[in-house]
Amino acid sequence: MSRTNPNFRPVVADANPASPISEAYRTLRTNLQYAETDRPLQLLMVTSAGPMEGKSTTIMNLAVTYAQTERRTILVDADLRKPTAHYTFGLSNRTGLSHVLSGQAGLSEAVKESRIRGLDILTSGPIPPNPSELLGSSRMDELLAQLREQYDIVLIDTPPVLAVADAQVVSSRCDGVLLVVNARTGKKQHVIKAKNALQFVQARIVGIALNQTSQRDAGPYYEYVERT
């Protein structure tokens, strides 16, 4: 995909890999790898408590950093409410996840190569009327099984936990969940409520990434969260 595409939105880990922010995302990736002591984090879901916390920016940069390690990586835009991956990577969204889950397309038809070597994208597809039902369907289980076979790392972007049930539905099917929090605007009670909602469905929360920390150009800050 050409960088002159009008829908292209640069991902800092690709556009400026030497920057402090890119290094912070690589550190986040490394810290997540250390969370693999119990089981591999092959399917990792990234979400937030509320909107505008930076979850999509975080997952897209993480996807780039994983691909840069020559691991076969796919980013799945499972935010079937307000998808963004096709805008960021300048891709068509005519066919995507919603088509696969509704049986209108196969995985090979929907997956798209990004401009970044080793990184594929499964865009959301057209917004369906029943996102939670599709994400909780047996077809979703089949899709995740396929992705496990074809990729080393599967990163899944979902809507915020407190907005709709989608994140809870997907989280129980993943190896781990990274919760992104805006350090300036995120509210502690919302983070706790989101954490409890994920733990209610027995999701494995592997950490919290703080965006917009006070240190200039710090990027995301990662903290491990013990399960209770």
N, C-alpha and C positions, 0 to 999 in steps of 0.2 A: 504494500500500500504506500503510495507516494506521500511524502511529508508535505506536499503542496495541497493535499486534500483539504477543502475548506472546513471539514468537520474535525480535523486533527487537533488534538489537545496534547501537548507534550507531557510525557511522564518524566519527572525529574531524574529518576534512577537510570533512564535511558538517555535523556537529553544532556544531562550534566552528571555523569557517573562519579566525577571527582569531587563533587560538592559535599559539604558537611551533612546536608539532608540525605543525600544518597547513601553516605556512609552510615547514617543512623538507621536507614531501612535495611542495610546489610547486617547491621548489628542485631536488629529485630529478627531477621531471618535466622541468624546464628543462635540467638536465645531460644527461638522456637524449636530449633533442632535439638537443643539440650533438654527440651520438654518431652523428647521421644523415648525416655528411659523405659516407660511401661509398655508403650506400643508406638509404632511409627505414625507420624502425623501425615498420612498420605492424603486424606480428605480433611481440609481445614476450612472451617466457616469463619468469615469475618463479618461482624455486625456491630451495632451500637445500641445504646439505650433509646436515644431519640434521634431526630434528624439533624443534619448539619454538624455532625461530630467528626467527619473525615474518614468514615469507614471505606468508602469507595476509593478515595485517594490512597489510603493505606494498602488496600488489597491490590490495587493496580501496580503500585511500586513494589510490593512484595513479589508479585507475579514476575516482574521484570528481573528482580534480583535472584529469584529461583532459576529462571531461564538462563541467567548469566553463569550459573554453575553447571551448565550443560545437563540439567535434569529436564526430562520431558514434562512440560508444565502446561496446564490449561486453566484459564480463568472462566468460571461459569457465572454469568450474570443472572442470578436467581431472584433479583429484585424485580419482580413482575409488576410492581406498582410504579416505580420511578427509575427505570433502568438508565445506565450511563455508559456502559462499556463500549457500545457501538459509537457513541460520540467521541470518546477519548481516543479510540484506536482508528477512527475514521472508517468504520465498516458498515456494510449494509445490515439492516435489522429485519429484512423481509422474512427471513427464515431463522428460527432460533429455538431456544429452550421450550417455549410454549407450543411450538409445532411438534417437537419431539414428544413431549408429555401428552399431547392430545392425539398422537398417532398419525399426524399429518406429514411427518418427515422422519427420516432416519438420522442417526447421530452423524454419519459421514456427510450427509447433505447440509447439516446445520453448522458444523464446526468450521471455523474460518482461521486461516493463518494470519497472524499479525505481522507487522513489519519487523518484529523482534525475533531473531533466530531462536527457535526452540519454544516459542510461546504461541499457543493456539487460544482462540477465544470462542466460547459458546455464548453468543449474545442472547438477550431475553426473548427475542421474537416479539410479535404483536402482543400488546397487553391483553390478557384474557379476562373474562368476567369472574373467574373462580380460581384465583392464584393459590389459595391455601389448599384447595382440594387437589389441584394438579401436583403441587409439591408434596402432598401426603399420599399420593397414589402409588400403586404397585409399579407403574411405569417409571416413577422416580427411582425406586429401588433398583430396577433393571438398568436404568441409565447410570447410576452411581457404580454399579458392578462393572459395567462396560468401561467406565472411565478409570476404574482401578486397574483394569487389565492393560489399558493403553497408555497411561501416564504415570510418571513418578510422583508428581504433585498435582493435586486438584484443589484449587482455591475457589470458594463459593461465596459470592456476595449476596446478602439478603437484606430485606427491609429492616428497620430498627425493631428491636424486641418489643418495646412498649406500644408500638403503633398498631401492629396486626399480629396474627398468630403464625405467620409464615416462618419467622426465624426459629421459633420453638419446634415447628414441624421438621425443619431441615436439620436442626442441631443434633437431634437424637440419632441421625443417620451418619454423622460425621465422626472422625477420630478426635477432633478437638475444635474448640471455639475460641477465637480471639475477640475480645470486647474492646472496641475503640471508644475513647472518652475524650472530649474536648476539655482540656484543663482549665480553660477560661470560662466556658459557659455551661459545662456539664454540672448537673446537680447530684450531690452525693446520694440523696434518697432515690433518684431515678436509677443510678448505677446499681444500688443495692436491690432495687425492685427487679431490674433486668437480670441481675445475677441469680436472684431467687427463682425467677421464671424459668431460666435455663436449667437450673439445678432441679427444678420440679419435674422436668422431662428427662432427667438423668444425663444432661449434656455434660461433656467434659470441658470445663473452662480451663484453658492452658495459660491464660494471662490477660493482662490489660495493657493496651497501648495508649499512652497519653499524648494527644496532639496539642499544639499551641502552648507548649511549655514556656516558661519565662526566659530560659536561656536562649539567646539569639541563634537562629539557624540550628536549633537542637534537633528538630524533626521529632519523630515519635520516641517516647520513652516507654520501655517495656517493664512490666512488673508481673512476677509469677503470682498466681492466686491459688492458694491451697483450697482443695475441695473440703466442704464440711458436710 
